[in-house]
Amino acid sequence: CLLIGTEKDLDVKTSKYNALNFLPMNLFEQFQRLANAYFLFLLFLQLIPQISSLAWYTTVVPLMVVLSITAVKDAIDDMKRHQNDNQVNNRSVLVIVTEKWMNVQVGDIIKLENNQIVTADILLLSSSEPYSLTYIETAELDGETNLKVKQAISVTSEMEDNLKLLSAFDGEVRCESPNNKLDKFTGILMYKGKNYILNHDRLILRGCVIRNTDWCYGLVIFTGPDTKVMQNSGKSTFKRTHIDHLMNVLVLWIFLFLGCMCFLLAVGHYIWENNKGYYFQDYLPWEDYVSSSVFSATLIFWSYFIILNTMVPISLYVSVEIIRLGNSFYINWDQKMFYEPKNMPAQARTTTLNEELGQVKYVFSDKTGTLTQNIMIFNKCSINGILYGMHVFLLSLNLGEILRCRLFSGIIYL
């Protein structure tokens, strides 16, 4: 079949790193923490012999340990994301031959059966239902569990499941460029010398699930990152929790306090050099590069900045990361969070946002069924005067007459 568009695979990517960008991206994210940036700055200061009283490796070793532990944790988290991506991309769909998602291309005609996930944005051609209706569930897109109906145009619905007619389909689709509008689609199908208007009712989006329909055939319009659901997904960003923000604020106040201490000590050194230090020149002569007491006080300021570096709690970040890692294991092992119907335990996909669980900041209200779950449980009914159900009561009235009662939804009707 002929289609004007692009051909891209269906790879889904939720991971942040790969083998080439892991080191620079991870270091960039870690140095957004003020304590790490402080020790990196401290390392450069220790390379200056005029102000450094400590060896450079006294800062490099703890900094490397902190960065390495965090990098290993982030790498493990991202490897799990890669594994989840591979599981999604390796799902198979029924076409004329069985193919993987990532091999489906624009212009392919694919067959989907009941309860299967739609692999790409497809133009519905035919289905097993009357009038080529297809019922879909869009819970992955908008959270709605009620079924929606899509209908193929009449000229293609005549092909039904005839593989000869479907393989000979030579229509041409001209449509809008890929965009993130889930409820809009405009295009034209040119087939057998005629033009047919296409709209959103003819398109089945990726992420939908086929329901109550034995089979349906569709023409692939958009794949991979061109699909509407992928157009709505942004790039993976570095997320920071409230604790990260709080630690940065605390470290910033420690910086200010450290700077004030170093400044006071430098001022004291300047005063001492002016009043007393001059008389000790014979015993404590200045270095050749020291020209005045002001310059000497400046060097002393940075020297104290290096000596008092232990005030900045770099080990605090490691402690928090270890606590988060342990918390993620507790989430995975929590039996109360085990979902028996699907034999599925809880899974912490990242170890950086655990403490954000249960923190409610905004409460949104919506109609019933979106933020809640509609569950209707049969209680009781009366058919032709016969009561069906478990809750049947007989009430004895003062008149001595026994009447049969019906209980439905907690309300007694006499």
Disulfide bonds with the S-S distance in Angstrom:
none
